[in-house]
Amino acid sequence: MVAMMLGTDHLDKESLVAVAEEKIIGHAMYARLGDDHEAEMAIIVEDGWQSKGVGKSLLSGLAERAKRRGIETFTGEVLATNGPMLGLADMFVGTDHKIDDGVYHVRMPLQTPEPATHTARTIRRAA
């Protein structure tokens, strides 16, 4: 794991860690695939820190770096029993899940969602 983290080139491979109380509590990384605009990503968060925003923060940071380097889509595999990770992947508009043998193959377009026009009108009326 350390070799993979140190082997990042910040273009085709990137790695981020989350640290709390001087301990690594999460790790996210991507590696660009044969298609220049696609990268496989992986993320892991310590059990005690799950569902506290660590994964979302790591994935958001990783996606921002990937977009600056021309990556348009993340791919990954998620166990069907890992509902929280499937929900996290859905933070990207247009995420697609296909299941095969209890594993979801996920494609996450890294586009920035357009704000809904009805939401903006609702906010103006409420103000």
N, C-alpha and C positions, 0 to 999 in steps of 0.2 A: 504494500500500500504506500509506504513512504517513497519507494522508487517511482511509482506512478505519479504521486503528487509532485515530486521533484523533477519529473520528466516532462512537465507541461511546458509548452512553447508559447502559450498565450495567444495562439492563432488557431491551430488545428486541435489543440488540447488545452483545456483549462480546468482548474481545480480550485474550489473554495472550501474553507472550513469555518465552522461556527465554534466560538470559544466562550465558555462561561466558567467562572471560578477557576481559571487557569487550566481548564481541561477542554479537550476537543469534544464537543457534544454532537457535531454533525459534519457531514462532508458531502459535497456535490461536485460532479465533474462531467465534462463532455469530451467526446472525441469525434472529430469530423470523419464522416464516412466517405466512400468513393465519390458520392455526389457532393460537390463543393458546398451546396447550400443546405446540407442535412448533417446532423450530428446525433450520435447516441448519447443519452445522458443517464446518469445514475445518481441516486441520492440516498443517504442513510442518516438517521437521527437516533440518538440514544433513546431507549425506551422512556426514561423519566422526563425527557424533553419533548416527546411527541405531543402533537395537538396544542402546542404553545406558540406557533408561528415560526419556529426555527426552519422547518422545511420550506415554507412559503418564502421566507427571506432568502434562503440559499438559492432556491429555484429562480426567484425574481432576479437576483444578482447575476446568476449564471446566464440567464436569458438575455439580460442587458448586455453583458460582455459578448455573447454569441452574436447578437444582432449587429453590433458594431463591427464584427469580423465577417459579415456577409452570410451568416447562418440564418436560414429562414424557418427551419423545422427541427424540433427535437423528436427523437424516437426513443422508446424504452419498452421494457417488459415489466409487467406488474402482476403479481399473483392475484388471482380472483378474490382471495380472502383479504386483500389489502385495500379495503374501502377508502381509508384516509388518503392513500397515495393516489387512487383513482380520482378522488375529489380534488386533490391538489393539481393533478394534470388538467382538470377541467377549468382551471383559472385562465387557460388560453382559449379564446373563442375559436371554435371549429375543431377542437380536439376530437379525434376519432379513436374508438376502441374496437378491436377485433379479438375475440377469444379463441384460443386453440389449446386444448389439453389443460385447462385450468389456469392458463396464463393469458393475460391481456397484452396484445401488441398495441402500443399507444403511439399515435402521431400527434404532436402538438405544434401547430403553426405559431410562430413567435410574433404574430402581428399584434399591433396595438389596437384594442377594440375601439370602435367609434362610439362616442357617447350617444345614448338614445335621446332622440329629440323630445320625446314625451317626458323624460325625466327632467330635462332642462326647463321645460315649461312648468312642470309641477313645482320645481324649486323656486322659480320666479314668482309664481302665485303665492307660495307659502311665505315668501320674504316680505 
